[in-house]
Amino acid sequence: MPNKPRPENPARAIRIEDELWERAKAGARRLDITVSEFARQAIAEHVQRQEKP
């Protein structure tokens, strides 16, 4: 999975607790995706739930 910068998807930085980061890495590994993609999917799902009336 290449991880090269793209204008439509700029690099971001977040602070996250070690335990949560390790759990995210494990979840991403199970799905065979990057932690970035795992986090992107989780954030998108959360935002979508929040936007529903």
MOPAC internal coordinates of N, CA, C and O (Angstrom, degrees):
PM7 1SCF
backbone

  N    0.0000 0     0.00 0     0.00 0    0    0    0
  C    1.4427 1     0.00 0     0.00 0    1    0    0
  C    1.5180 1   109.61 1     0.00 0    2    1    0
  O    1.2310 1   120.15 1   -76.52 1    3    2    1
  N    1.3198 1   117.32 1   103.48 1    3    2    1
  C    1.4541 1   118.32 1   179.81 1    5    3    2
  C    1.5161 1   111.65 1   -64.72 1    6    5    3
  O    1.2310 1   121.01 1   -34.33 1    7    6    5
  N    1.3045 1   115.68 1   145.67 1    7    6    5
  C    1.4550 1   120.95 1  -179.34 1    9    7    6
  C    1.5224 1   108.43 1  -125.67 1   10    9    7
  O    1.2310 1   120.48 1  -112.11 1   11   10    9
  N    1.3279 1   116.68 1    67.89 1   11   10    9
  C    1.4492 1   119.82 1  -178.95 1   13   11   10
  C    1.5207 1   110.40 1  -104.55 1   14   13   11
  O    1.2310 1   120.46 1   -31.28 1   15   14   13
  N    1.3160 1   116.72 1   148.72 1   15   14   13
  C    1.4694 1   120.01 1   179.74 1   17   15   14
  C    1.5221 1   111.67 1   -61.28 1   18   17   15
  O    1.2310 1   121.37 1   -38.26 1   19   18   17
  N    1.3206 1   114.98 1   141.74 1   19   18   17
  C    1.4625 1   121.31 1   176.97 1   21   19   18
  C    1.5222 1   107.72 1  -135.12 1   22   21   19
  O    1.2310 1   120.06 1   -40.87 1   23   22   21
  N    1.3315 1   117.49 1   139.13 1   23   22   21
  C    1.4776 1   119.57 1  -179.05 1   25   23   22
  C    1.5270 1   113.21 1   -56.87 1   26   25   23
  O    1.2310 1   119.90 1   144.55 1   27   26   25
  N    1.3234 1   117.80 1   -35.45 1   27   26   25
  C    1.4674 1   120.48 1  -177.94 1   29   27   26
  C    1.5319 1   112.32 1   -80.87 1   30   29   27
  O    1.2310 1   120.63 1   175.80 1   31   30   29
  N    1.3148 1   116.40 1    -4.20 1   31   30   29
  C    1.4608 1   120.62 1  -175.97 1   33   31   30
  C    1.5291 1   109.30 1  -144.64 1   34   33   31
  O    1.2310 1   119.93 1  -109.96 1   35   34   33
  N    1.3544 1   117.74 1    70.04 1   35   34   33
  C    1.4606 1   119.99 1  -175.52 1   37   35   34
  C    1.5281 1   112.33 1   -68.90 1   38   37   35
  O    1.2310 1   121.34 1   -22.72 1   39   38   37
  N    1.3144 1   115.04 1   157.28 1   39   38   37
  C    1.4659 1   121.34 1   177.53 1   41   39   38
  C    1.5254 1   108.96 1   -67.68 1   42   41   39
  O    1.2310 1   120.75 1   -37.01 1   43   42   41
  N    1.3187 1   116.18 1   142.99 1   43   42   41
  C    1.4636 1   123.18 1   177.29 1   45   43   42
  C    1.5263 1   107.72 1  -128.87 1   46   45   43
  O    1.2310 1   120.84 1   -16.34 1   47   46   45
  N    1.3085 1   116.00 1   163.66 1   47   46   45
  C    1.4551 1   121.38 1   175.83 1   49   47   46
  C    1.5260 1   108.10 1  -131.14 1   50   49   47
  O    1.2310 1   120.75 1   -44.77 1   51   50   49
  N    1.3221 1   116.18 1   135.23 1   51   50   49
  C    1.4627 1   120.84 1   177.10 1   53   51   50
  C    1.5222 1   108.90 1  -134.39 1   54   53   51
  O    1.2310 1   121.05 1   -22.90 1   55   54   53
  N    1.2967 1   115.60 1   157.10 1   55   54   53
  C    1.4668 1   120.66 1   173.66 1   57   55   54
  C    1.5259 1   106.79 1  -101.13 1   58   57   55
  O    1.2310 1   121.32 1   -44.74 1   59   58   57
  N    1.3275 1   115.08 1   135.26 1   59   58   57
  C    1.4647 1   119.69 1  -176.45 1   61   59   58
  C    1.5287 1   108.49 1  -149.52 1   62   61   59
  O    1.2310 1   120.63 1   -39.55 1   63   62   61
  N    1.3015 1   116.39 1   140.45 1   63   62   61
  C    1.4581 1   121.17 1  -179.19 1   65   63   62
  C    1.5331 1   110.40 1   -62.30 1   66   65   63
  O    1.2310 1   121.14 1   -32.14 1   67   66   65
  N    1.3347 1   115.43 1   147.86 1   67   66   65
  C    1.4718 1   120.63 1  -178.49 1   69   67   66
  C    1.5228 1   112.68 1   -56.35 1   70   69   67
  O    1.2310 1   120.31 1   135.30 1   71   70   69
  N    1.3286 1   117.00 1   -44.70 1   71   70   69
  C    1.4641 1   119.91 1  -177.31 1   73   71   70
  C    1.5332 1   111.22 1   -61.98 1   74   73   71
  O    1.2310 1   120.49 1   136.38 1   75   74   73
  N    1.3329 1   116.67 1   -43.62 1   75   74   73
  C    1.4567 1   120.22 1   179.47 1   77   75   74
  C    1.5279 1   110.59 1   -66.52 1   78   77   75
  O    1.2310 1   120.12 1   140.63 1   79   78   77
  N    1.3290 1   117.37 1   -39.37 1   79   78   77
  C    1.4631 1   121.27 1   178.53 1   81   79   78
  C    1.5307 1   110.52 1   -61.59 1   82   81   79
  O    1.2310 1   120.31 1   136.23 1   83   82   81
  N    1.3137 1   117.01 1   -43.77 1   83   82   81
  C    1.4700 1   120.99 1   179.23 1   85   83   82
  C    1.5201 1   110.86 1   -63.52 1   86   85   83
  O    1.2310 1   120.46 1   140.36 1   87   86   85
  N    1.3266 1   116.73 1   -39.64 1   87   86   85
  C    1.4703 1   120.18 1   177.55 1   89   87   86
  C    1.5234 1   110.92 1   -65.97 1   90   89   87
  O    1.2310 1   120.54 1   141.18 1   91   90   89
  N    1.3292 1   116.57 1   -38.82 1   91   90   89
  C    1.4690 1   120.33 1   177.18 1   93   91   90
  C    1.5292 1   110.29 1   -65.00 1   94   93   91
  O    1.2310 1   120.14 1   138.18 1   95   94   93
  N    1.3213 1   117.33 1   -41.82 1   95   94   93
  C    1.4644 1   120.01 1   178.26 1   97   95   94
  C    1.5239 1   110.93 1   -61.93 1   98   97   95
  O    1.2310 1   120.52 1   139.12 1   99   98   97
  N    1.3207 1   116.61 1   -40.88 1   99   98   97
  C    1.4653 1   120.22 1   178.73 1  101   99   98
  C    1.5251 1   110.88 1   -65.64 1  102  101   99
  O    1.2310 1   120.49 1   138.29 1  103  102  101
  N    1.3146 1   116.67 1   -41.71 1  103  102  101
  C    1.4679 1   120.34 1   178.22 1  105  103  102
  C    1.5175 1   111.51 1   -63.79 1  106  105  103
  O    1.2310 1   120.41 1   137.41 1  107  106  105
  N    1.3138 1   116.82 1   -42.59 1  107  106  105
  C    1.4641 1   121.05 1   178.54 1  109  107  106
  C    1.5294 1   110.49 1   -64.16 1  110  109  107
  O    1.2310 1   120.77 1   138.20 1  111  110  109
  N    1.3079 1   116.13 1   -41.80 1  111  110  109
  C    1.4700 1   120.34 1   179.30 1  113  111  110
  C    1.5282 1   110.58 1   -60.87 1  114  113  111
  O    1.2310 1   120.40 1   137.57 1  115  114  113
  N    1.3334 1   116.83 1   -42.43 1  115  114  113
  C    1.4698 1   120.42 1   179.27 1  117  115  114
  C    1.5263 1   111.65 1   -61.04 1  118  117  115
  O    1.2310 1   120.70 1   145.10 1  119  118  117
  N    1.3355 1   116.28 1   -34.90 1  119  118  117
  C    1.4633 1   121.17 1  -178.90 1  121  119  118
  C    1.5246 1   112.57 1   -91.45 1  122  121  119
  O    1.2310 1   120.43 1   177.03 1  123  122  121
  N    1.3363 1   116.78 1    -2.97 1  123  122  121
  C    1.4648 1   123.15 1  -178.76 1  125  123  122
  C    1.5274 1   111.18 1    58.19 1  126  125  123
  O    1.2310 1   121.24 1  -133.36 1  127  126  125
  N    1.3498 1   115.24 1    46.64 1  127  126  125
  C    1.4596 1   121.83 1   176.35 1  129  127  126
  C    1.5296 1   107.65 1  -131.86 1  130  129  127
  O    1.2310 1   121.02 1    -9.35 1  131  130  129
  N    1.3251 1   115.66 1   170.65 1  131  130  129
  C    1.4614 1   119.56 1   177.46 1  133  131  130
  C    1.5287 1   110.00 1   -77.07 1  134  133  131
  O    1.2310 1   121.34 1   -19.50 1  135  134  133
  N    1.3204 1   115.05 1   160.50 1  135  134  133
  C    1.4613 1   119.15 1   175.15 1  137  135  134
  C    1.5264 1   109.43 1   -63.61 1  138  137  135
  O    1.2310 1   120.26 1   145.59 1  139  138  137
  N    1.3249 1   117.11 1   -34.41 1  139  138  137
  C    1.4660 1   120.04 1   176.89 1  141  139  138
  C    1.5214 1   110.99 1   -59.69 1  142  141  139
  O    1.2310 1   120.35 1   133.97 1  143  142  141
  N    1.3178 1   116.93 1   -46.03 1  143  142  141
  C    1.4660 1   120.04 1   179.39 1  145  143  142
  C    1.5305 1   110.68 1   -66.66 1  146  145  143
  O    1.2310 1   120.32 1   140.45 1  147  146  145
  N    1.3149 1   117.00 1   -39.55 1  147  146  145
  C    1.4587 1   121.74 1   177.71 1  149  147  146
  C    1.5300 1   109.86 1   -59.04 1  150  149  147
  O    1.2310 1   120.60 1   132.71 1  151  150  149
  N    1.3416 1   116.46 1   -47.29 1  151  150  149
  C    1.4584 1   121.17 1  -179.93 1  153  151  150
  C    1.5261 1   110.79 1   -66.33 1  154  153  151
  O    1.2310 1   120.09 1   138.37 1  155  154  153
  N    1.3270 1   117.42 1   -41.63 1  155  154  153
  C    1.4621 1   122.08 1   179.09 1  157  155  154
  C    1.5255 1   110.36 1   -58.98 1  158  157  155
  O    1.2310 1   120.58 1   134.78 1  159  158  157
  N    1.3288 1   116.50 1   -45.22 1  159  158  157
  C    1.4669 1   120.54 1   179.50 1  161  159  158
  C    1.5278 1   110.99 1   -64.32 1  162  161  159
  O    1.2310 1   120.53 1   136.50 1  163  162  161
  N    1.3287 1   116.59 1   -43.50 1  163  162  161
  C    1.4656 1   120.15 1  -179.43 1  165  163  162
  C    1.5241 1   110.92 1   -63.71 1  166  165  163
  O    1.2310 1   120.35 1   137.00 1  167  166  165
  N    1.3306 1   116.94 1   -43.00 1  167  166  165
  C    1.4630 1   120.52 1   179.23 1  169  167  166
  C    1.5234 1   110.27 1   -65.03 1  170  169  167
  O    1.2310 1   120.24 1   135.89 1  171  170  169
  N    1.3219 1   117.14 1   -44.11 1  171  170  169
  C    1.4676 1   120.95 1   179.97 1  173  171  170
  C    1.5243 1   110.70 1   -60.74 1  174  173  171
  O    1.2310 1   120.02 1   136.89 1  175  174  173
  N    1.3231 1   117.57 1   -43.11 1  175  174  173
  C    1.4670 1   120.97 1   178.61 1  177  175  174
  C    1.5262 1   110.77 1   -63.82 1  178  177  175
  O    1.2310 1   120.26 1   137.72 1  179  178  177
  N    1.3169 1   117.10 1   -42.28 1  179  178  177
  C    1.4648 1   121.14 1  -179.88 1  181  179  178
  C    1.5288 1   110.43 1   -64.05 1  182  181  179
  O    1.2310 1   120.33 1   133.59 1  183  182  181
  N    1.3215 1   116.98 1   -46.41 1  183  182  181
  C    1.4673 1   120.99 1   179.79 1  185  183  182
  C    1.5225 1   110.31 1   -61.77 1  186  185  183
  O    1.2310 1   120.25 1   137.60 1  187  186  185
  N    1.3148 1   117.12 1   -42.40 1  187  186  185
  C    1.4635 1   121.08 1  -179.76 1  189  187  186
  C    1.5334 1   110.38 1   -61.75 1  190  189  187
  O    1.2310 1   120.31 1   136.83 1  191  190  189
  N    1.3376 1   117.02 1   -43.17 1  191  190  189
  C    1.4684 1   119.89 1   177.84 1  193  191  190
  C    1.5269 1   111.14 1   -62.84 1  194  193  191
  O    1.2310 1   120.31 1   140.58 1  195  194  193
  N    1.3269 1   117.02 1   -39.42 1  195  194  193
  C    1.4715 1   121.33 1  -178.61 1  197  195  194
  C    1.5293 1   111.38 1   -68.58 1  198  197  195
  O    1.2310 1   119.98 1   151.47 1  199  198  197
  N    1.3188 1   117.65 1   -28.53 1  199  198  197
  C    1.4591 1   120.93 1  -177.50 1  201  199  198
  C    1.5263 1   113.07 1   -81.36 1  202  201  199
  O    1.2310 1   120.04 1   164.34 1  203  202  201
  N    1.3181 1   117.53 1   -15.66 1  203  202  201
  C    1.4687 1   120.12 1   179.05 1  205  203  202
  C    1.5121 1   109.23 1   -73.22 1  206  205  203
  O    1.2310 1   120.57 1   -42.67 1  207  206  205
  N    1.3486 1   116.51 1   137.33 1  207  206  205
  C    1.4791 1   119.81 1  -179.63 1  209  207  206
  C    1.5157 1   112.88 1   -68.21 1  210  209  207
  O    1.2310 1   120.10 1   180.00 1  211  210  209

